Amino acid sequence: MYLLARQETINIVSIKCYTRMLLFSEHLAKESKQITT
């Protein structure tokens, strides 16, 4: 039970990190477009 809960916590953390990275890369893409234009 403890291991399962720990695995879920790891999944939640990795999902949060993944979405943050996606948002950050989108932000960088917008920034670079503004620079090039």
PDB file with one MODEL, atoms N, CA, C and O in Angstrom:
MODEL        1
ATOM      1  N   MET A   1       0.839  -1.204   0.000  1.00  0.00           N
ATOM      2  CA  MET A   1       0.000   0.000   0.000  1.00  0.00           C
ATOM      3  C   MET A   1       0.875   1.255   0.000  1.00  0.00           C
ATOM      4  O   MET A   1       0.634   2.203  -0.747  1.00  0.00           O
ATOM      5  N   TYR A   2       1.885   1.233   0.850  1.00  0.00           N
ATOM      6  CA  TYR A   2       2.780   2.397   0.942  1.00  0.00           C
ATOM      7  C   TYR A   2       3.507   2.618  -0.380  1.00  0.00           C
ATOM      8  O   TYR A   2       3.633   3.748  -0.852  1.00  0.00           O
ATOM      9  N   LEU A   3       3.983   1.521  -0.970  1.00  0.00           N
ATOM     10  CA  LEU A   3       4.701   1.631  -2.241  1.00  0.00           C
ATOM     11  C   LEU A   3       3.802   2.191  -3.334  1.00  0.00           C
ATOM     12  O   LEU A   3       4.234   3.010  -4.144  1.00  0.00           O
ATOM     13  N   LEU A   4       2.558   1.747  -3.351  1.00  0.00           N
ATOM     14  CA  LEU A   4       1.616   2.217  -4.359  1.00  0.00           C
ATOM     15  C   LEU A   4       1.381   3.717  -4.221  1.00  0.00           C
ATOM     16  O   LEU A   4       1.396   4.455  -5.206  1.00  0.00           O
ATOM     17  N   ALA A   5       1.166   4.152  -2.988  1.00  0.00           N
ATOM     18  CA  ALA A   5       0.941   5.577  -2.745  1.00  0.00           C
ATOM     19  C   ALA A   5       2.165   6.383  -3.162  1.00  0.00           C
ATOM     20  O   ALA A   5       2.044   7.466  -3.736  1.00  0.00           O
ATOM     21  N   ARG A   6       3.342   5.845  -2.866  1.00  0.00           N
ATOM     22  CA  ARG A   6       4.569   6.536  -3.233  1.00  0.00           C
ATOM     23  C   ARG A   6       4.681   6.643  -4.749  1.00  0.00           C
ATOM     24  O   ARG A   6       5.086   7.679  -5.276  1.00  0.00           O
ATOM     25  N   GLN A   7       4.325   5.580  -5.439  1.00  0.00           N
ATOM     26  CA  GLN A   7       4.374   5.586  -6.900  1.00  0.00           C
ATOM     27  C   GLN A   7       3.426   6.636  -7.467  1.00  0.00           C
ATOM     28  O   GLN A   7       3.768   7.332  -8.423  1.00  0.00           O
ATOM     29  N   GLU A   8       2.241   6.751  -6.882  1.00  0.00           N
ATOM     30  CA  GLU A   8       1.281   7.762  -7.336  1.00  0.00           C
ATOM     31  C   GLU A   8       1.838   9.159  -7.131  1.00  0.00           C
ATOM     32  O   GLU A   8       1.683  10.030  -7.987  1.00  0.00           O
ATOM     33  N   THR A   9       2.492   9.371  -5.986  1.00  0.00           N
ATOM     34  CA  THR A   9       3.080  10.683  -5.709  1.00  0.00           C
ATOM     35  C   THR A   9       4.138  11.014  -6.744  1.00  0.00           C
ATOM     36  O   THR A   9       4.204  12.141  -7.235  1.00  0.00           O
ATOM     37  N   ILE A  10       4.969  10.027  -7.076  1.00  0.00           N
ATOM     38  CA  ILE A  10       6.008  10.234  -8.087  1.00  0.00           C
ATOM     39  C   ILE A  10       5.357  10.568  -9.429  1.00  0.00           C
ATOM     40  O   ILE A  10       5.832  11.449 -10.146  1.00  0.00           O
ATOM     41  N   ASN A  11       4.280   9.873  -9.768  1.00  0.00           N
ATOM     42  CA  ASN A  11       3.578  10.141 -11.025  1.00  0.00           C
ATOM     43  C   ASN A  11       3.045  11.563 -11.059  1.00  0.00           C
ATOM     44  O   ASN A  11       3.182  12.255 -12.068  1.00  0.00           O
ATOM     45  N   ILE A  12       2.435  12.003  -9.960  1.00  0.00           N
ATOM     46  CA  ILE A  12       1.874  13.354  -9.890  1.00  0.00           C
ATOM     47  C   ILE A  12       2.973  14.392 -10.061  1.00  0.00           C
ATOM     48  O   ILE A  12       2.810  15.367 -10.794  1.00  0.00           O
ATOM     49  N   VAL A  13       4.091  14.176  -9.381  1.00  0.00           N
ATOM     50  CA  VAL A  13       5.209  15.119  -9.466  1.00  0.00           C
ATOM     51  C   VAL A  13       5.752  15.175 -10.889  1.00  0.00           C
ATOM     52  O   VAL A  13       6.029  16.259 -11.403  1.00  0.00           O
ATOM     53  N   SER A  14       5.904  14.019 -11.527  1.00  0.00           N
ATOM     54  CA  SER A  14       6.453  13.998 -12.878  1.00  0.00           C
ATOM     55  C   SER A  14       5.492  14.647 -13.866  1.00  0.00           C
ATOM     56  O   SER A  14       5.925  15.305 -14.811  1.00  0.00           O
ATOM     57  N   ILE A  15       4.187  14.465 -13.653  1.00  0.00           N
ATOM     58  CA  ILE A  15       3.192  15.114 -14.512  1.00  0.00           C
ATOM     59  C   ILE A  15       3.274  16.626 -14.362  1.00  0.00           C
ATOM     60  O   ILE A  15       3.207  17.355 -15.351  1.00  0.00           O
ATOM     61  N   LYS A  16       3.422  17.101 -13.118  1.00  0.00           N
ATOM     62  CA  LYS A  16       3.544  18.540 -12.879  1.00  0.00           C
ATOM     63  C   LYS A  16       4.790  19.093 -13.565  1.00  0.00           C
ATOM     64  O   LYS A  16       4.745  20.143 -14.206  1.00  0.00           O
ATOM     65  N   CYS A  17       5.903  18.372 -13.423  1.00  0.00           N
ATOM     66  CA  CYS A  17       7.150  18.812 -14.055  1.00  0.00           C
ATOM     67  C   CYS A  17       6.994  18.830 -15.570  1.00  0.00           C
ATOM     68  O   CYS A  17       7.472  19.747 -16.238  1.00  0.00           O
ATOM     69  N   TYR A  18       6.318  17.807 -16.113  1.00  0.00           N
ATOM     70  CA  TYR A  18       6.141  17.691 -17.552  1.00  0.00           C
ATOM     71  C   TYR A  18       5.304  18.845 -18.093  1.00  0.00           C
ATOM     72  O   TYR A  18       5.661  19.449 -19.104  1.00  0.00           O
ATOM     73  N   THR A  19       4.189  19.156 -17.425  1.00  0.00           N
ATOM     74  CA  THR A  19       3.336  20.252 -17.883  1.00  0.00           C
ATOM     75  C   THR A  19       4.071  21.580 -17.769  1.00  0.00           C
ATOM     76  O   THR A  19       3.923  22.451 -18.626  1.00  0.00           O
ATOM     77  N   ARG A  20       4.869  21.736 -16.704  1.00  0.00           N
ATOM     78  CA  ARG A  20       5.638  22.967 -16.531  1.00  0.00           C
ATOM     79  C   ARG A  20       6.650  23.120 -17.662  1.00  0.00           C
ATOM     80  O   ARG A  20       6.851  24.218 -18.183  1.00  0.00           O
ATOM     81  N   MET A  21       7.287  22.008 -18.038  1.00  0.00           N
ATOM     82  CA  MET A  21       8.245  22.046 -19.136  1.00  0.00           C
ATOM     83  C   MET A  21       7.554  22.390 -20.448  1.00  0.00           C
ATOM     84  O   MET A  21       8.088  23.154 -21.252  1.00  0.00           O
ATOM     85  N   LEU A  22       6.359  21.824 -20.666  1.00  0.00           N
ATOM     86  CA  LEU A  22       5.608  22.129 -21.882  1.00  0.00           C
ATOM     87  C   LEU A  22       5.262  23.607 -21.947  1.00  0.00           C
ATOM     88  O   LEU A  22       5.455  24.249 -22.980  1.00  0.00           O
ATOM     89  N   LEU A  23       4.750  24.151 -20.843  1.00  0.00           N
ATOM     90  CA  LEU A  23       4.406  25.567 -20.793  1.00  0.00           C
ATOM     91  C   LEU A  23       5.640  26.424 -21.027  1.00  0.00           C
ATOM     92  O   LEU A  23       5.580  27.426 -21.741  1.00  0.00           O
ATOM     93  N   PHE A  24       6.755  26.032 -20.429  1.00  0.00           N
ATOM     94  CA  PHE A  24       7.992  26.793 -20.562  1.00  0.00           C
ATOM     95  C   PHE A  24       8.478  26.779 -22.005  1.00  0.00           C
ATOM     96  O   PHE A  24       8.919  27.807 -22.519  1.00  0.00           O
ATOM     97  N   SER A  25       8.402  25.621 -22.666  1.00  0.00           N
ATOM     98  CA  SER A  25       8.855  25.529 -24.053  1.00  0.00           C
ATOM     99  C   SER A  25       7.950  26.343 -24.969  1.00  0.00           C
ATOM    100  O   SER A  25       8.424  26.951 -25.929  1.00  0.00           O
ATOM    101  N   GLU A  26       6.646  26.359 -24.676  1.00  0.00           N
ATOM    102  CA  GLU A  26       5.728  27.200 -25.455  1.00  0.00           C
ATOM    103  C   GLU A  26       6.095  28.663 -25.284  1.00  0.00           C
ATOM    104  O   GLU A  26       6.119  29.426 -26.250  1.00  0.00           O
ATOM    105  N   HIS A  27       6.383  29.046 -24.045  1.00  0.00           N
ATOM    106  CA  HIS A  27       6.763  30.420 -23.742  1.00  0.00           C
ATOM    107  C   HIS A  27       8.043  30.786 -24.493  1.00  0.00           C
ATOM    108  O   HIS A  27       8.143  31.872 -25.065  1.00  0.00           O
ATOM    109  N   LEU A  28       9.017  29.882 -24.491  1.00  0.00           N
ATOM    110  CA  LEU A  28      10.271  30.128 -25.201  1.00  0.00           C
ATOM    111  C   LEU A  28      10.026  30.261 -26.696  1.00  0.00           C
ATOM    112  O   LEU A  28      10.641  31.098 -27.356  1.00  0.00           O
ATOM    113  N   ALA A  29       9.129  29.440 -27.232  1.00  0.00           N
ATOM    114  CA  ALA A  29       8.827  29.502 -28.659  1.00  0.00           C
ATOM    115  C   ALA A  29       8.227  30.862 -29.021  1.00  0.00           C
ATOM    116  O   ALA A  29       8.584  31.451 -30.041  1.00  0.00           O
ATOM    117  N   LYS A  30       7.316  31.354 -28.180  1.00  0.00           N
ATOM    118  CA  LYS A  30       6.721  32.667 -28.420  1.00  0.00           C
ATOM    119  C   LYS A  30       7.782  33.754 -28.349  1.00  0.00           C
ATOM    120  O   LYS A  30       7.811  34.657 -29.185  1.00  0.00           O
ATOM    121  N   GLU A  31       8.656  33.665 -27.346  1.00  0.00           N
ATOM    122  CA  GLU A  31       9.718  34.652 -27.177  1.00  0.00           C
ATOM    123  C   GLU A  31      10.628  34.670 -28.400  1.00  0.00           C
ATOM    124  O   GLU A  31      10.967  35.741 -28.904  1.00  0.00           O
ATOM    125  N   SER A  32      11.025  33.499 -28.878  1.00  0.00           N
ATOM    126  CA  SER A  32      11.937  33.432 -30.017  1.00  0.00           C
ATOM    127  C   SER A  32      11.264  33.965 -31.280  1.00  0.00           C
ATOM    128  O   SER A  32      11.922  34.576 -32.122  1.00  0.00           O
ATOM    129  N   LYS A  33       9.959  33.737 -31.416  1.00  0.00           N
ATOM    130  CA  LYS A  33       9.235  34.282 -32.566  1.00  0.00           C
ATOM    131  C   LYS A  33       9.243  35.801 -32.523  1.00  0.00           C
ATOM    132  O   LYS A  33       9.433  36.459 -33.545  1.00  0.00           O
ATOM    133  N   GLN A  34       9.036  36.355 -31.332  1.00  0.00           N
ATOM    134  CA  GLN A  34       9.045  37.806 -31.184  1.00  0.00           C
ATOM    135  C   GLN A  34      10.424  38.369 -31.518  1.00  0.00           C
ATOM    136  O   GLN A  34      10.532  39.452 -32.094  1.00  0.00           O
ATOM    137  N   ILE A  35      11.469  37.643 -31.161  1.00  0.00           N
ATOM    138  CA  ILE A  35      12.832  38.110 -31.429  1.00  0.00           C
ATOM    139  C   ILE A  35      13.108  38.083 -32.933  1.00  0.00           C
ATOM    140  O   ILE A  35      13.693  39.023 -33.471  1.00  0.00           O
ATOM    141  N   THR A  36      12.694  37.022 -33.608  1.00  0.00           N
ATOM    142  CA  THR A  36      13.023  36.877 -35.030  1.00  0.00           C
ATOM    143  C   THR A  36      12.230  37.854 -35.889  1.00  0.00           C
ATOM    144  O   THR A  36      12.740  38.316 -36.910  1.00  0.00           O
ATOM    145  N   THR A  37      11.012  38.179 -35.511  1.00  0.00           N
ATOM    146  CA  THR A  37      10.193  39.068 -36.331  1.00  0.00           C
ATOM    147  C   THR A  37      10.552  40.525 -36.096  1.00  0.00           C
ATOM    148  O   THR A  37       9.958  41.413 -36.707  1.00  0.00           O
TER     149      THR A  37
ENDMDL
END
